[in-house]
């Protein structure tokens, strides 16, 4: 029964993906964060912009794009206690009973941990033993002996007396048992895997309402809040003066899945599953051993192994009409192609992250033309009313518009205009790629080293040097390297960009300061960039 309900709610693949573990490639993640632009929510490479798209999360992670808004909120007391209320609120009531039953017994009085929640609901022996602490090792192939979950789902053998204990404690009627049990699992899944706002080991009662909706087979849009959370987490790291000191929690395993799908950072496993894609690269020992130089070059140069790895496969051109009740797959692709704001609400917070597909159209198999302009919102924390309006704008449908989807090109990487190439060479350049070795060396300096920019840049250390040792300098360039965060600064005389000629009668305007490479505008920061992640 549970499988049919999950399939009806379009989340079976997403739930199945949570049965596995996902390794990180530290050097690739560090290079990814260094090339991330918080202004446009895109990855800046020498061949153009890329990003994690809504369609990527749908194909790689199995997350649905179509459905009701994801809204973390607690129903009112009158709704929970109303005997004639919707069945949804009856399910919520028993989850809140369980939460308040366990909360006084929690060791940490401020939160309820996932371990206590699972221990209360799951009364059978654990299928897997606790694996040892992982360490990153140099590998040329995937490890053979691992503690990876098999992904096998045993056949349900019925409810035993011990499994019914939670229902007796909470006085759950027999007709509600299966739905309450599934809702309890899905609330844990949302908190630990999909949207771990406060850490993957904390149960949030605000998720109970959404979990009950999913347990009843209702469609809920999960791709939008997850992508907003990923963008928000990456931007916090990118904007921080000391990124290695940032404490932020977001579903980074979706970033791992995206990196290996586009940049081949993991080994493929032997699991016979085509969806979602991230399962094919799951498991302990899955990450490749990329050296820092290799990882930085792969990201900075845009060495993409598959531009259209998640693109909707089409063998011929077809049309989509945005009318009443269109096919869900086509509607999901249509929405993932529209510029919009991605809204995420949790507790009293509401954030809106800009999403501009015209800047990375090659990922969808389309021609990349001039990509000037972006959705600007300096303060991405919005009111609940504004967030609701942005959500209505995202799901707006039945516009009676018709879209034509052409077949993807053979080589999407080269599918761009000459004007775009000239524009991108001016706003981005190749300085990071040309001096990737210097960037790595600077990031590896000790914390007590003082890096002073000059013209040309000279690295000066507090440590005593031999009298005949000269400070090593970078080559003379138009842009100089600001060592505190390995950023590129442009001298005042070079800040104005020259117009790019498009045709005899059309000349693009000068690029505004917001259109230039975001790294040119950042203020010097203290400490080198070292992004660290903790495996939980």
Secondary structure, DSSP 8 states (H G I E B T S, - for coil): -HHHHHHHTT-HHHHHHTTS-B---HHHHHHHHHTEETTTTEEEETTEEE---HHHHHHHH---SSSB--------HHHHH-TTS-HHHHHHHHHHHHHHHHHTT-SSTT-EEHHHHHHHH--S--SS-----------SS--SS---------------TTTTHHHHHHT--GGGHHHHHHHHHHHHHIIIII--TT-TTEE-GGGHHHHHHHHTT--B--HHHHHHHHHHHHHHHHH-SSGGG------THHHHHHHHHHH--B--------SSGGGGG-BTT-B----HHHHHHHHHTT--S-TTTTS---SS-EEEE--TT--HHHHHHHHHTS-EEEEEEETTEEEEEEE-GGGGGGGGT--B---------S--B--HHHHHHHHHHHT------EEEE----S-GGG-B-HHHHHHHHHHT-SHHHHTHHHHHHHHTS-TT--EE--SS-EE--SS---TT----B----SEEEEGGGTEEEE-GGG-S----B-SSS-B-----GGGS-GGGT----SS---------
